[in-house]
Amino acid sequence: MPKMKTNSGAKKRFTLTGSGKIKRKHAFKSHILTKKTTKQKRNLTHAGLVSKADTNNVKQLLGLK
């Protein structure tokens, strides 16, 4: 059986933390920033974690499962 291929889109978007959780960036921070408030843009800066419901799917895309 051939090796599993890592999804290259997921490879660019997600990183693993030391404890095994999956880190992600927030959406809505790339363009059309003039109409968004400073507070909204600041809160989107910080990285978040993938929710428990999505971790199995993301791990499969990264070839970890």
PELINVEN-V236251 format. One record per residue. N is the residue number from 1. RES is the residue in one small letter. SS is DSSP state (~ for helix, > for strand, _ for the rest). Layout:
BEGIN
n=N res=RES ss=SS
n=N res=RES ss=SS
END
This chain:
BEGIN
n=1 res=m ss=_
n=2 res=p ss=_
n=3 res=k ss=_
n=4 res=m ss=_
n=5 res=k ss=_
n=6 res=t ss=_
n=7 res=n ss=_
n=8 res=s ss=~
n=9 res=g ss=~
n=10 res=a ss=~
n=11 res=k ss=~
n=12 res=k ss=~
n=13 res=r ss=~
n=14 res=f ss=_
n=15 res=t ss=>
n=16 res=l ss=>
n=17 res=t ss=_
n=18 res=g ss=_
n=19 res=s ss=_
n=20 res=g ss=_
n=21 res=k ss=_
n=22 res=i ss=>
n=23 res=k ss=>
n=24 res=r ss=>
n=25 res=k ss=_
n=26 res=h ss=_
n=27 res=a ss=_
n=28 res=f ss=_
n=29 res=k ss=_
n=30 res=s ss=_
n=31 res=h ss=_
n=32 res=i ss=_
n=33 res=l ss=_
n=34 res=t ss=_
n=35 res=k ss=_
n=36 res=k ss=_
n=37 res=t ss=_
n=38 res=t ss=~
n=39 res=k ss=~
n=40 res=q ss=~
n=41 res=k ss=~
n=42 res=r ss=~
n=43 res=n ss=~
n=44 res=l ss=~
n=45 res=t ss=~
n=46 res=h ss=_
n=47 res=a ss=_
n=48 res=g ss=>
n=49 res=l ss=>
n=50 res=v ss=_
n=51 res=s ss=_
n=52 res=k ss=~
n=53 res=a ss=~
n=54 res=d ss=~
n=55 res=t ss=~
n=56 res=n ss=~
n=57 res=n ss=~
n=58 res=v ss=~
n=59 res=k ss=~
n=60 res=q ss=~
n=61 res=l ss=~
n=62 res=l ss=_
n=63 res=g ss=_
n=64 res=l ss=_
n=65 res=k ss=_
END
